[in-house]
Amino acid sequence: MGERRSAREFLALVTDDFTELPAPRGEQEPDGPLGWPGYGAARARAADRTGEEESVVCGTGHVGGVRAVLLAFEFGFLGGSLGRRTGDRLEAAYAYARAHRLPVVPLVATGGSRMQEGMLALTQLQRVARQSVLTRRAGLPQVAVVRDPATGGGWATLGAGADV
């Protein structure tokens, strides 16, 4: 069994013209919305280790000659978990896909919700599922690539919620 690929390494396997979408800006409490001691330091260590500011990288690129929105999870950033800022990025990427009539390709590698954000993290799953439904209603395909590992709510919303 080999070493896990980062989000950007996996993106390079799928497309050679990836362009990252701007990340929505917002304030992040030092230890998160619950004041979980050490959460801010854990996020900082994850950012230093991975070079990412959050557990998902969103952008556009061509896959098999078709321009698409790609959602690549960085498992090295807190297990690729979904927190409020992850939800912000995913929601913005889905909205971009609908505005530009592009298919969505989630590259799923996540353990699920981020426990340090409690119920706020769980609500991100509903938020992402809603974006998936809106994208389906807009007639745009969603093709998920389930990476290793992909469990919990991340799988349920992004993997199982895709067309393929």
N, C-alpha and C positions, 0 to 999 in steps of 0.2 A: 504494500500500500504506500503510495507516494505522499508527498507533502501537499497540503491544501493550497489551491491557487487563490490569490487575492482577487478582489472584484475587478481590478484593472487588468490583471493577467487574464482573467476569464473573458473580459470584454475584448481583449486583443485577439483571442481565439475566434470570436464571433464576428468582429468587424474591424476594419483597418482605418475607419474614418470617424471614430467616436468623438463627439463634441459634447462636453458636459453642459447641462442646463444650469442656469444660476440657481443657487439654493435660496429658498425664502429666508429672510432674516427675521430674527426675533430674539428676545432676551431669554437667557437660560439661567435659572437660579443656580447659585454655586453648588448646592447639593440636591438639585432637582426640585420638583414640585412638592415632594413630601418631606424635604429636608433630611434625606437619608444620609447619615454621616459617612463621608468618604466617597460619595457618588461622584462629586465633581473631580476629585483626584483620580478616580478610576476612569472617567471619561478622558481626562488629560493624558493618562498613561496609554489608553487605547489610541488616542490621536497620535501620540508620539510613535507608538509601535507600528501603526498602519499608514500614517500619513493622511488619514481621512478625518473629517470633522464629524462624521456621523456614520451609521451602519449601512447606508445605502448611497450608491452613486447613480445619478440619473442623467440621461442624455440621449442624443440621437446618433444614429449611424445606419449604414446599409447592411442588411443581413440578406444574403442570397439575392442581391440586387434591389431589394426593397428597403426604402428608408423607413425606420421604425424608432419608437421611443424604447430605450433599454433601461431596465431597473436592476442594477447589479448589487447584490448584498455582499458586504464585507464581513465575513464571519469573525475575522480577527478583531473587530470592534464590538466588544461586549457580546460575543456570540451571535452577531448579526441581528440582535434583538431590536424590536420595534418600540420606540418611545415616541413622545410627542413630536420631536423634531424630525424623526423618520417619517411620521405621518404627514407632516407639512411638506416634505420633499416628494413623497409619493403622490399626494393629492395634486401638487403643482404639476408633476410630470404627466399624470393622467389628463389633467385639464389641457396641458400643452398638446397632448396627443389628439384630443378631441378638436381643439381649435385648428390644428394643422392636418386633420384627417389622416393620422398615422396609426398603424397597428402598435400594440404594446407587447414587449417581450420581457417579462420578469425573469431574472436569473436568480433563482431562490436558493439562499443558503442562510437559514435563520433558525434559531431555537425558539422563536416566538416572541411574546411580549417581554418588555423590560421590567423586571420585578421592582426595581428601585423607583419606578414611577407609578406603581400600584394600578388602580382602576383607570387612571388617565392613559396608561399604556394599553390596557385592554380595549379602551374605546377607539384606539387607532385601528384595530382590526375591523371594526364596524365601518370606520371612516374609509378604509381602503376597499372594503367589500362594496361600499356604496359607489366609489369611483369606478370599480370594475363593472357594476351594473349600468352606470351611466354610459360607460364606454361601449358596452354591448348594445345598449339601446341606440347608440349613435351609429351602429352597424360596423364598428371597427373590430378586427380580430385581436385576440389576446392569445399568445403562444408562450407558455411557461416552460422554462428549462429548470428542472428540479436538480439542484446540485447536492453536494454532501457537506453537512447534513441539512435536512429540511424537515422540520417537525413543527408541531403546535399550530398556533393560529396563523403564522406566516404561510405555512403549507396550505391551510384551509382557505385562506383568502386569496392568495396569489397563485398557488398551484392548482388547487381544486376548482378555483373560480375562473380559471382560464378556459378558453374554447378547446385548446389542445395542450 
